[in-house]
């Protein structure tokens, strides 16, 4: 019987924290460029009201 080396195959899926770390700088850049801080604050406030906080 021939011995074959066991190799792990990458499936192309990233850990959620890695994906977040990759996307977060771009998201911040877009917020700064398009002046979206007020929109984010408004949406967060609306969600808070909807949740009863």
Buried (B, 14 or more C-beta within 10 A) or exposed (E): EEEEEEEEEEEEEEEEEEEEEEEEEEEEEEEEEEEBEEEEEEEEEEEEEEEEE
